[in-house]
């Protein structure tokens, strides 16, 4: 697999992908990046969708970060709307 780098641009939310020396603006926008280590995606959905988890995993892979939170605010209890995703933590 070829390596890609994800670099912040502008306001820090928009990102571009560097692939084989070429800049690809894929239009990806992180909702939040906390302490330069945790990606947080904020949603308002009636039920969980595998698409949103896949989107967060893609952000983690492209950015080189390892921890992400998917937060859904459309739930009665806040804890029911939290999902933590971890991508191969380094030892």
C-alpha positions as CSV (number, residue, x, y, z in Angstrom):
1,X,0.0,0.0,0.0
2,X,1.3,3.4,-0.9
3,X,1.7,5.9,1.9
4,X,-0.3,9.1,1.9
5,X,0.1,12.2,4.1
6,X,-2.8,14.3,5.3
7,X,-2.0,18.0,5.9
8,X,-4.1,20.7,7.5
9,X,-4.9,23.7,5.4
10,X,-6.6,27.0,6.0
11,X,-8.7,26.9,9.2
12,X,-7.2,23.6,10.3
13,X,-10.4,21.6,9.6
14,X,-9.9,21.1,5.9
15,X,-7.3,18.6,4.8
16,X,-5.6,17.6,1.6
17,X,-4.1,14.3,0.8
18,X,-0.5,14.1,-0.5
19,X,-0.1,11.0,-2.6
20,X,3.0,10.2,-4.6
21,X,4.0,13.9,-4.5
22,X,0.6,15.1,-5.8
23,X,-1.9,17.1,-3.8
24,X,-5.4,15.7,-3.9
25,X,-8.1,17.9,-2.5
26,X,-10.7,15.3,-1.5
27,X,-13.0,17.7,0.3
28,X,-12.6,15.9,3.6
29,X,-13.4,18.0,6.6
30,X,-12.8,16.9,10.2
31,X,-15.4,18.0,12.7
32,X,-12.8,18.3,15.5
33,X,-9.2,17.4,16.2
34,X,-8.5,17.4,19.9
35,X,-5.0,17.9,21.2
36,X,-3.6,16.9,17.8
37,X,-4.4,13.2,18.6
38,X,-8.1,12.4,18.7
39,X,-10.4,12.9,15.8
40,X,-14.0,13.7,16.8
41,X,-16.9,13.3,14.4
42,X,-20.2,14.9,15.4
43,X,-23.5,13.6,14.1
44,X,-27.3,14.0,14.4
45,X,-28.7,10.7,13.2
46,X,-31.6,8.6,14.1
47,X,-29.6,5.4,14.1
48,X,-26.0,4.3,13.7
49,X,-24.8,3.8,10.2
50,X,-21.7,1.8,9.2
51,X,-20.9,4.6,6.8
52,X,-20.1,7.0,9.6
53,X,-17.7,4.6,11.3
54,X,-16.1,3.8,7.9
55,X,-15.7,7.6,7.4
56,X,-14.0,8.0,10.7
57,X,-11.7,5.0,10.1
58,X,-10.7,6.6,6.8
59,X,-9.9,9.8,8.5
60,X,-7.8,7.9,11.0
61,X,-5.9,6.0,8.4
62,X,-5.2,9.1,6.2
63,X,-4.2,11.4,9.1
64,X,-2.0,8.9,10.9
65,X,-4.0,9.4,14.1
66,X,-5.0,6.3,16.1
67,X,-8.1,7.3,18.2
68,X,-11.4,8.6,17.1
69,X,-14.8,9.4,18.7
70,X,-18.1,9.2,16.8
71,X,-20.7,11.2,18.8
72,X,-24.4,11.1,17.9
73,X,-26.4,13.9,19.6
74,X,-29.8,12.4,18.6
75,X,-30.1,10.1,21.6
76,X,-31.8,10.3,24.9
77,X,-28.7,9.4,26.9
78,X,-25.4,10.8,25.9
79,X,-23.5,7.6,26.5
80,X,-25.7,5.8,24.0
81,X,-24.4,8.1,21.3
82,X,-20.7,7.6,21.9
83,X,-18.5,5.2,19.9
84,X,-14.7,5.0,20.3
85,X,-12.7,3.7,17.4
86,X,-9.0,2.7,17.8
87,X,-6.8,2.0,14.8
88,X,-3.7,0.0,15.7
89,X,-2.2,1.8,18.6
90,X,1.6,1.9,18.5
91,X,3.3,0.0,21.4
